Amino acid sequence: MTAPDCLSYASEIERRRAPKDWPEALKGVPEECQDACREYLRGIAARIRVVRGLRHAPSDSRSVD
């Protein structure tokens, strides 16, 4: 399978499953696509952590220099 085909599995997992369920969902992905899916989902998980961190950051009116 080509990378775009493999990433369709990853995007389907991202849309339909909670992040905590991603490892289990990866078991249903064809073996040749698991590495690409895992890499994609790790990137999404990192972005989720950044957004959560921003949500919990102190909010003040000082500019960031």
KEKE-3310 file (N, C-alpha, C; in steps of 0.2 Angstrom, whole numbers, plus 5000, padded with zeros to 4 digits):
npx = (5004:5002:5008:4998:4987:4988:4988:4975:4969:4974:4968:4955:4955:4958:4947:4936:4939:4943:4958:4964:4960:4967:4979:4973:4965:4974:4978:4970:4974:4982:4997:5008:5005:5005:5016:5017:5004:5005:5015:5009:4998:5005:5010:4998:4994:5004:5000:4988:4992:4999:4989:4980:4989:4990:4977:4977:4986:4992:4982:4985:4987:4999:5012:5020:5037)
npy = (4994:5011:5026:5037:5029:5022:5032:5035:5025:5030:5043:5039:5032:5043:5051:5044:5037:5039:5046:5038:5026:5023:5014:5001:5002:5002:4989:4984:4988:4985:4977:4982:4996:5000:5007:5020:5024:5025:5034:5046:5047:5049:5062:5069:5067:5074:5087:5088:5088:5100:5109:5107:5111:5125:5129:5127:5136:5151:5165:5181:5198:5202:5204:5192:5192)
npz = (5000:4997:5005:5006:5006:5017:5027:5027:5035:5047:5049:5049:5061:5070:5069:5073:5085:5103:5109:5119:5115:5103:5102:5103:5092:5082:5080:5071:5059:5043:5043:5035:5036:5048:5054:5048:5051:5065:5067:5062:5071:5083:5080:5080:5093:5100:5096:5102:5115:5116:5114:5125:5135:5132:5135:5148:5153:5161:5160:5155:5152:5147:5134:5124:5123)
capx = (5000:5006:5008:4991:4982:4990:4986:4967:4968:4976:4964:4949:4956:4958:4940:4931:4941:4947:4965:4966:4959:4971:4983:4969:4963:4980:4979:4966:4977:4986:5004:5012:5003:5005:5021:5014:4998:5008:5019:5003:4994:5009:5010:4991:4994:5008:4997:4983:4995:5000:4982:4978:4994:4988:4971:4978:4991:4989:4980:4986:4987:5006:5014:5026:5043)
capy = (5000:5018:5030:5040:5024:5020:5037:5035:5022:5034:5048:5036:5031:5049:5054:5039:5034:5043:5045:5032:5019:5022:5008:4996:5002:5001:4982:4982:4991:4981:4977:4987:5003:5002:5012:5026:5026:5026:5041:5051:5048:5052:5069:5072:5067:5079:5093:5088:5090:5107:5113:5106:5115:5132:5130:5128:5141:5157:5170:5188:5203:5203:5202:5188:5195)
capz = (5000:4997:5011:5007:5008:5025:5031:5027:5041:5053:5049:5051:5069:5073:5069:5076:5092:5107:5109:5123:5111:5097:5102:5101:5085:5077:5079:5065:5053:5040:5046:5031:5037:5055:5056:5045:5056:5072:5066:5061:5077:5088:5079:5082:5100:5102:5095:5107:5122:5116:5115:5132:5139:5131:5138:5156:5154:5164:5155:5157:5146:5145:5128:5124:5119)
cpx = (5004:5004:5001:4986:4982:4987:4978:4965:4969:4970:4957:4949:4955:4951:4936:4933:4944:4954:4968:4965:4963:4975:4979:4967:4968:4981:4975:4968:4982:4994:5008:5010:5003:5010:5019:5008:5001:5011:5014:5000:4998:5009:5003:4991:4998:5004:4991:4986:4997:4994:4980:4983:4992:4982:4972:4984:4988:4987:4981:4987:4994:5008:5020:5031:5048)
cpy = (5006:5022:5034:5035:5022:5026:5038:5031:5026:5039:5045:5035:5038:5052:5050:5037:5040:5041:5039:5026:5018:5016:5002:4996:5001:4993:4980:4985:4986:4982:4982:4994:5005:5007:5019:5029:5028:5033:5047:5052:5051:5060:5072:5072:5072:5086:5094:5091:5097:5111:5113:5111:5122:5133:5131:5133:5147:5162:5177:5192:5205:5200:5197:5191:5191)
cpz = (5000:5003:5011:5009:5015:5029:5032:5033:5047:5054:5051:5059:5072:5074:5073:5083:5096:5108:5113:5120:5105:5097:5100:5094:5080:5076:5073:5059:5050:5042:5042:5032:5044:5057:5054:5050:5063:5072:5066:5067:5083:5087:5081:5090:5103:5101:5100:5114:5122:5117:5122:5136:5138:5135:5146:5158:5157:5159:5158:5151:5144:5138:5129:5120:5119)
residu = (MET:THR:ALA:PRO:ASP:CYS:LEU:SER:TYR:ALA:SER:GLU:ILE:GLU:ARG:ARG:ARG:ALA:PRO:LYS:ASP:TRP:PRO:GLU:ALA:LEU:LYS:GLY:VAL:PRO:GLU:GLU:CYS:GLN:ASP:ALA:CYS:ARG:GLU:TYR:LEU:ARG:GLY:ILE:ALA:ALA:ARG:ILE:ARG:VAL:VAL:ARG:GLY:LEU:ARG:HIS:ALA:PRO:SER:ASP:SER:ARG:SER:VAL:ASP)
# end
